[in-house]
Every structure is written in structure tokens, then in C-alpha cells.
Amino acid sequence: MRTRDMLPILETLDESGIYSLEVWGGATFDACHRFLNENPWERLREIRKRVKNAKLQMLLRGQNLVGYRHYPDDIVEKFVQKTIENGLDVFRIFDALNDVRNLISSIKAAKKYNADHIQGTICYTISPVHTVEKYVEIANELAALEVDSICLKDMAGMLSPKMAYELVKALKKEVGLPINVHSHYTSGMASMALLKGVEAGAEMIDTCMSPLSSGTSHPPTESMVYALNELGYDTGVKLDILLEAREYFMKIREKYSGYLNPLSTIPDTRVLVYQIPGGMFSNLIAQLQEQNALDRLQEVLEEVPRVREDLGYPPLVTPTSQIVGVQAVINVLVGERYKVVTRETKDLVKGMYGRTPAPIKPEIVKKILGDEKPIDCRPADLLEPEFEKRKQELIEAGIENPSDEDVLLYALFPQTGLKFLKGEMVEEPFPVAGGKIEGSFEVEIDGQKYVVKVAPEK
């Protein structure tokens, strides 16, 4: 969504009594400059000018910040500092592997620069090693870092009402911090999971305005507010103001209809069987289409859980969902498991993303790494400071007097960031309704780059 389509409704939302608006972080920083030719820092400043009551919130990928690799501690600290200076209140900080070591730097920086609220996050997934006791253990590690609340983040929509109740109950009893339940509607269970979470004592839930809710999104704000109020939970949220906002978002939905694949707007109950998040599912299809091998989708769906088990049961969230998915496709298409491995799979096995929830099978480590030994330290301990180096590179590239925000944009996204700062980016046109956006992403295998294209639907 373009910033210009966000600004007109902010003051209305701000009067509704909601606790916070998630306005930044995740993939929005990337999409903002790469596809919309907008400065993500400027977006945050413009939103902050208009929102006076609600807190502004972001999703931060721990040591990955808003990018796709681990960044050194000096970049992490500077990014958090500048984000707070530009008006952000609530940091929801997570790590794809639930390796709490990867959250230490960003939590420390948020404390140092007096962030309003720091939310330690647990990525929810299902596996033999992901027990209620394990989640409580992770939450206690987060509590030891003095976070203000715990977010139970269910990115694939697999959190059942029963598990939501049991987990929140256990977290409230054993950890005692405020709990925020976040669940996508992918499987169709999210509204039930949120309600059971509230019944178990959760103080916060994540929802989305109804015109953009459900499917791979979240439960609708208005109906959750109505249901909770009727059950005696005083949300403090004004339904009449939300209904005003709904009218605006209906128009936005129409304007952006070309981006909305109809399949992403309805629940996909296959996630209950395959445990594959919606975005990962469409990536698998795109890769197989590119190789004219869509008839092998079932084999790939069966291979994904095997790869995930081999690699220590990582939760399927960026970037581990892409790593597991691409490797599963390669295993099926090559015909021999792990004969060809991506650089990212090798890095995961080597420990460069952190500690996996379960140990990676020794025979898999041997096959992928050979005689190379995995690391056992925090991955960022191996990284040299980068901020001043990146600043110098920008100056040499012709960007005079770059601001700290400019340097961070370039450090996180060297290619597209530099193009943006040089004024070489253009805003992408709106796609035609009913089609899919064309695009592509690169996969590197043994130094050889392959481009996987996403073609519009015929």
C-alpha cells in the first residue's frame, strides 16, 4: 500500500481506542523503497505526525532487522536508535529459529534508547520438539532479558483453539508477563484461537480491518471487538469509529484488487496437513511452474516435512521457510536428496542462522558440510562492524552527506537501496485486477544463480 493511501485514515483510526497500529517493519521497509519508490523513514515520520493516541508498532527480525541476513551489532544498534528517534513505540522482536541469542542486541538497543514497549516473540510451530514446556522455556529466556510482554506469533495459522488456551494459560502461570496472541486466518481457526487466548488471560490480540482480513490475513477487527464486548471484555474500542474506517478500506480494497490473488482471501485448510504458510505455498508452485514440473507438487509437499525434520525442525517463517522450500524442490527435481544444496541450506546447517530447535541429523551435517565444522557461537559474533564502511561506500558512490537513515537503507539493501538513493527507482504500476503481479527472485546454488519467475495467471 502506498503511503498516500494510508495517511487520510490515520486520524480516524487513532480515535478508535485501539492500543497500537503496526505500521512498519517486516517486509514493508523493503517493499516501500523497492517497489513504491518511497522512503520508509519518511513514511514513519508522516504516520507519527498524525497518530497521537495509539502506539506505533513494528516487526523486527532480531539480528536480521528488516532484511534477510544477520547484520553486525553496530548496524542493529543504529537502526533501533533511528527507529525510536523517528517515532516508533512498540518493537515486536523475533527470530526465525527462536534462538534468543539472536534477539539480545536489538532488545538491548531498544532499552538503551528508551523504547516505549519491547515485545519478545515466540514463533509458534508444530513438531515433536515444540512442546508447551519448550515454549515456556523460551518465554522465560525472553523475560530474563526484561521484555515488557510476550507475543505468541502464529505465522502459518496453525494455532488451534485448544493449543492457544493451553499455551497462554501456561505462559501466564509460569512467566507472568502480558501476552499478545497473533494468528493468521490461513487455516480458518484464528478467530477461535484469539478468543480462547483471551479466555486464558491474554491481554492483547492482533486483528485487521474487515475489508483486508481473513484468508492469509488476520481476523476482522470489528467482529472481534463486538464479540469480546458482548462477552464482557471491555476492549475500550469504539465500534462506530471502526465502521467509518471500514468504508475507507472498502475503497482501498477495490483500488488494490489487482494485488489480491483470490486464493489468498479464503482459508486454505491444507496448511493443517502440510504446515506450509500461504506465501511459501505460492513460492513452491512458482518454482515448479518455472521448471515445468507442477505435476510433482505432491512429491514436494511430502518432501518439505522431511527436510524440516532433517534440519532440526525450524519454524517455517522468513527466511527458514524459503530455505526449506527451495531445498525440498531441489531434492525432488534432482532425484537425490541433498546432492545439490543451496548456500542458504549450507549456512543453516553450519549454524550461521543460529541454533535450530532440535539438533540437525549428523548424517545430514556430514553430507552437506563434509569436514567443515558447524559454529556454536552467536552468528553475529563473527561479524565485523559495518556502519562506517557502508557510509564511506555511499559517499564514494556519489551520495554526498548521507544521513544515518540513508546509510542504514544502503547497509540493509545495498543494490536497491543505492538505486533508490540515486533517484533511479520508479513506482511500480498497479497490476490489473484478476491477474498476479509479475516478478522474480534469485536462488543461488553452488555459485550459479537461477532466476525463478512468477508469471501472471493465464
N, C-alpha and C positions, 0 to 999 in steps of 0.2 A: 504493500500500500504506500502511495506517495504521501509525504508529509503534508502536502497541501490539502489532502483529503482527511487528515487526522485533526488538524487544528480547529476547524469550525465546531466540532462536537465536544471538545475537551472541557469547556466551562460547564456544559450541561452534566457530563459525567461526574465532574468534580463536585457538583451539588447533590449527587445522589446518595451520599453517605457510604460509598464503598471504601474499603480500607486502603487499597493500593491499585495502581494501574501498571501492568507490565508493559513497558514502552521501549525496551532496549535489550541488547544482548542477544544471546543465541546466534542465529544466522542473520538477524536483521542488520547488524553492522556491516556484514559482507554484502548482502543484497542492496543495501542503501547506496553504497558508492559504486558497486559493480554494475548493477542493472538500472538504477534510477538516476545516476549522476548527482547524488545528493551527499552532502557532508553529514555523516552520522552524528558528529559532535554538535553541529548546528541544529539538527533535529532535536536532540536532547535539550538544548538551551531554549528552543522555541516552545517545546512542550512545557518545560518548567515555568516559563513566563505565565502560562495560562492555568496551571494547576496549583491551587493554593491550599486545598484541604487534604486531598488524597496523597498518599505517599507514591513516589515513582520507584518502580522496581525493575530489576534486570536479571537475566540468567547469565551466570558467569561459569565457564567451563574449567574452573580451577586453574591449573598451570597452563591450560590451553587458551585461557581468556575468552576471546570470541573468534579464535582462529582454529587451526586444525593440527597444530603441533605443540609441543611443550616450549614455552618461552622462558628465558632466564629470569631470575628473581628481580633484577633491576627493571625489566620491562613490566613485569607483573605489578611491582610497587608503583611505578609511574602511571600505569594505566588506571589502577584503582584510585590513586590520588586525583588524577584529572577527571575521572568519572564523578567523584564526590564534588569536586570544585564546580562541575557543570550542572549539578543539581540532583544527582541520584540519591535516593534514601535507602532502599532495601536491596541488598545483594543476596541473591539465591545462588549459592556456590556448590557445584557438584563435580564429581569425577566419574568418567565412564566406567571405571573398574571398581568404584567405591574404595579406592586406595586413599585413605585420609591424608597420607603424606603429601599427596598432590594438591591438597587444599590449604596447607599450612601457610604458604606465602601470601595468598590472596586474603585469607582471614586475618592474618597479622597486619597486612597493609590497610584493610578496611578498619581495623581497630585503631591503628596509628593515626589515620586521618579522620577519625570520629564519624564513621558511617552511622546512620540513624539506626539501622537494623541489619544484623547478619544472620542469614538463614543457612544452616548446614543441611546438606541434602543427601538423602539415601535414594539411589536408583533402584526401583523395585523390579525384580525379575523372578522367574520360577526356575529352580534347578534343585538337584539333591543337596547342594551346599547352602542354598539360600533359605535358611530356617528363620523362624521368629527370633530365636536366640541370637542368630548371626546378625540380624538387623538391629537388635537391641545393643549388641556389642559395638556395631558401627556408630550408632547414635551416642553411646557413651564416650566413644573416642571424640566425636564432634563436640559433645558437651564439655569435655576436658579442654577444648580449645576456646571455650567461653562464647559459643554462638548464642544468639538470642532465641532461636526457635529451630525446630527440625521440620524439613519438608520431606514428605514421602512422595517421591516423584515416579509416577507410573506412566512412562512414555509410550508403552505399547498398548495400553488399555486392557491389561490382563489382571488387574487388581479386582478380585471378586468381592462381593459384599461381605462374605464371611471373613476373608483374609483382612479386609480393611478394618473390620471391627476388632479382630484379634490383635492385629499389629498395633493399632492406635492404643488399644487397652494396655498392651504390654509396654509400649513406649511411654505412656502417661505414668504407669506404675513404676517402671524401672529408671526412667530418665527424668521425667517431671517437667520437661520444657514444653512450651506451646507447640502444638502440632498443626501443620498445614498439609492437607491432602490434595494432591494434584493427579488427576487421571484423565486420559484421553478417552473419547467416546468410541474408539475403534471397534471394540467388541460389543458395544451396546450396554455395558454394565456400569458406566461411570456414575450416572445419577444415583444408582443404588449404592455404589461404593462410597460416594461422598456422604450420603445420608447416614449410612452405617458408621462411617468415620466420625461424623458429628455426634451420633448417639454414644460412641465410645469415648468422647471427650475432646475431639479435635476442635481447635479454636478457629481455624481458617480453612477455606476451600477455594479452589480455583474454578472459575466459570468464564463463559464467553457470551457476549450479546447474541440473542437468539438467531438473527439472520446469518451469523457466521459460526453457529455452534453445530454440535453433533458430528457424525462421521469421524474423521481423524482429528477433529477439534475437541471441544470440551462441552460439558452440559450447559444448557442455556441459563444465563444469569437470572432472568425474570422468573422462570418457573421454580428454580431452586429457592429464590427469595420468598416466593409465595408459599411454597411447601413448608419451608422452615418456620416462617412466621405463623402459619396455621398450626404447626406442631408445638408452638410455644417458645421457639427460639427467637429472641428479639435480635434480628440482624442489624437493625438501625438503617437499613437501606430503603430508600423511597421508591416504591414500585411505579408511581405515576411519572417520576422523572425518567426512570429506565424506559418506560413505554414511549416517551418523547424521543429518547435516544434510538429506540428501535426503528422509528420511522426513518431516521437519518441512515442507519445501517442497511435498511432495505434498499435505499437508493445506491449505497456503496456496493452492495452485493450485485446489483444489476450492472453497475459500471465495470466491476471486476469479474463479471461472469466468465470471460474468456480464460481466466486463470483457473477456474474451478472445474476440475475434472469431475463429472457427475459421480464417478465411483468413490471419490474421496468424501462425498457428502452423506453417504449411507454407511451404517455399520458393516464391518467385514468380519464375520464371526470365524473366518479361517484362522485369525490370529490366536484363537483359543487352542487350535490344534498345532499350528506351526510356530507360534510365539514370535512371529516376524512383524515388526511395526510396519504401518502403511507405506511410509516413504521408502523403506528398504525393499518392500514387496515390488513397488513400481520400478525400482532400480534393477532388481533381478530380471524383471520382464524386459526392460530396455536392453540390458546386456545380451540376453538370449535372442532378442529380435535382431540385434546388430550382427550376431553370428549365425543368423537363420536357423536357430536351434530352439525355437519356442516350444517345440514338441517335447523338449527334455526338462520342462519346468518342474514336473513332478519329481524327477530324479534330484533336481537342485533343492527342492523343498525338503526332501528326505536327507540330503547331504548337510544342510545348514545345521540341524541339531547335532550331527556327528562332529562337524568342525568345531562347533561351540564347546562340545564336551572335551575334544582333544586339546583345545586352547584354554582350558580352565574355567569354563562357564562364564565368560564375560557377559554383563548385561548388554543387550542389543540397543545401544544408543550411540550417537556420533562420538568418536569415529569408529568404535568397535563393530557397529552394525555393518558399516561399509567393508571393513577388513574381513569379517566372517563371510559376508555375502559374496564378495568378489572371489574369495578363496574357494568357496563352495562351487561357484560357477566354473572356475578353472579346473578343479578336481574332476568335475563331471565331464567337461569338454575334452580335457587331455586324456582322460581314461585311466590315469594312475594318480592316486591321492598324493599330494604334496611333491609330485615330480617337478612341478613348476610352482614357485611361491612368490607372492608379491613382496616388495620391500617392506610394506607395512606389516604383513604377516610375520616376516622375519624379525622386525623391530618389536612386535608384541611378544614373540617368543623370547627375545633377548632381554625383555624387561624394560624396554625404552618407553613404554606407556605406563609402567607401574606394575604393581603386584596383582596378578589375576586372583579371582575369588578362590579357586582351587589350583593346586599345582598343575602345570602343563605336563602331559604324559611324557615320561623320559624318552620313549622311543620317538616321539614327535620332535622333541628338542634335538635329539641326535640327528634325525633325518633332515631337519631344517637348518640347524646351526653347524653340524659337523663337529669339529673340535673346538669351535668358538664357545666361550663360557658366557652364560647369561649374567647380567648385572644384578646386584641385590640392594643397591642404594636407591635413594630417591632419584629418579631420572634427571631432574633439574640440577642436581649436584654436579653433573658432568658438563653443564653449560657455562660458557664464559659470558660476562656482561655484554650487552649488545647496544644499549641505548645510544651512547656517544658515537659508536661506529656507524649506526644507521643514520644518525644526524649528519655525520660527515659525508656519507654516501649521497644523501639528499642534496646537500649543498653542491657537491661535485656534479650532480645530475641537473643542476641549474635552478633548484628551488632555493631562492635567497631567503635568509632569516626564517627558516621553517619554525612553526610553533611546536610545542611539545606534542600537541594533538596531531599535527601533521606527521611528526616523526613516528608516533605510535601507529598511525594508519599505515605508514610505509613499512614499519617493522613487522606488523601483523600480516600485511598483504603486499609484498614487495612489487609484484608486477602490476596488478590492478590499482594498487594504492598510488604508485608513481604515475600511472596514466591519468588517474583522477586528479592528482595534484598539478599535473601539467596541463589540465583542461582538455584532455584528449578523449574523455568518456562522453557518451551520449545516452540520454534516457531511452530505454527500450520502448518500442510502440506497444500499445495494448494488443494482446492476441485476440483473434476472432473467437467469439463465443462458440462453444461446442468443440473447439479443437484443443490441442495441448500445446504448451509452449515448446518451441524447438530449442534444443540446447545440446550440450555435450559435456562429458567430463573425462579426464585422463586417468588411465591406470598404467602404472609403471611395473614391468615385470623384467627382472634381470637387466635393468638399464634400458630396456626397449619400451618406448611409450606407445600405448594403444589408446585411440580415442573412441569412447563409447558414445554413440549419438542417441538422443531421444527425439524420435521423429513425431510430427503431428499425426493424430489418428486419421486414418483414411475414412 
